[in-house]
Amino acid sequence: MDNPATPATPPPIPNSLENLYAAPQSAAEFQPHQAGNMWRLGNLLIATKNTELPPICIKTGAPATIYKTRKLAWHSPWAYLGLLLGLIPFVIVAAIITKRGSLRVGLSAEAAAARNKWIAAGWIGTVAIIAGMVVGAKNLADSDSIPMVIGLGIILLLTWVIIASKKAALMTPKRISETHIFVNGVHPAVLEGFPTWTYPIK
């Protein structure tokens, strides 16, 4: 009696973008991407806490070569009502209700370089604006214009810090629950590999 034919060995998976969704090597404290711990909802990425994303750059969709751990924090917008009672009550309320979680994400070399440039620009611009405020106030000694110069400098400083921070940010948490993290700012090429979230958002 003839032996049954040996099953043919399946062909190797081509090195395509889809193959990037294979589980990457991860740090021991992170669970690799697998079915059941990542979803998409519109432009939101939803992941269980302490998950490692696929090795795709979250900013460009290109293969990732650099990996970073992002520790995220979020609190309900209702916490800002504490500002009606003052800064200290707001800080206390926000600290109590803030939820935290971590994700390990991939970046391409180009995306990492662009982010580093914005971080450097943020620091350089901050120092330059503060120095300009000091020099301006010194040159306008005993002048009624000093408060205006300082006020404009503070507005310019805050505006620049916000712009640089947004440009350098990898992702923005929209919500963090006890078990899941909801973030935006992730490239569609990463999101398209995940199933659609169909559960209630709590």
Helices and strands as residue ranges (DSSP letters): G 18-21, E 31-32, E 38-41, E 44-48, E 51-57, E 66-74, G 77-85, H 87-97, E 99-107, H 109-139, H 146-168, E 172-176, E 180-184, H 188-191
